[in-house]
Amino acid sequence: MASGKALSAQCSACHGKNGLSKDPEAPNLAGLSALYIEKSLVDYQKGARHDRRMSIIAKGLTKPQIKDLASWYAAFEVSVKVPEI
């Protein structure tokens, strides 16, 4: 998991520190399932998903790096508060 944490430094510019984005174009990564993150990154690599930044970044990642990043962000515990109506 230490490798995923180190790799996440390159993600923080868009996805925020600890995967909590302040960029309206970049989603939060903290707490997402590892399977979803892995699939998304592979889809960017293969061209099944397109984003001007992610398509370039994902191409430089190895499969082990993708797994490490996915494990890192999936390890975050996120809580939600149901809005009062």
Protein Blocks (a to p, Z undefined) as FASTA:
>chain_A
ZZmmmmmmmmmmmnoghhiafbfkbccfehpafklmmmmmmmmmnopaccfklmmmmmmp
cfklmmmmmmmmmmpccddddddZZ
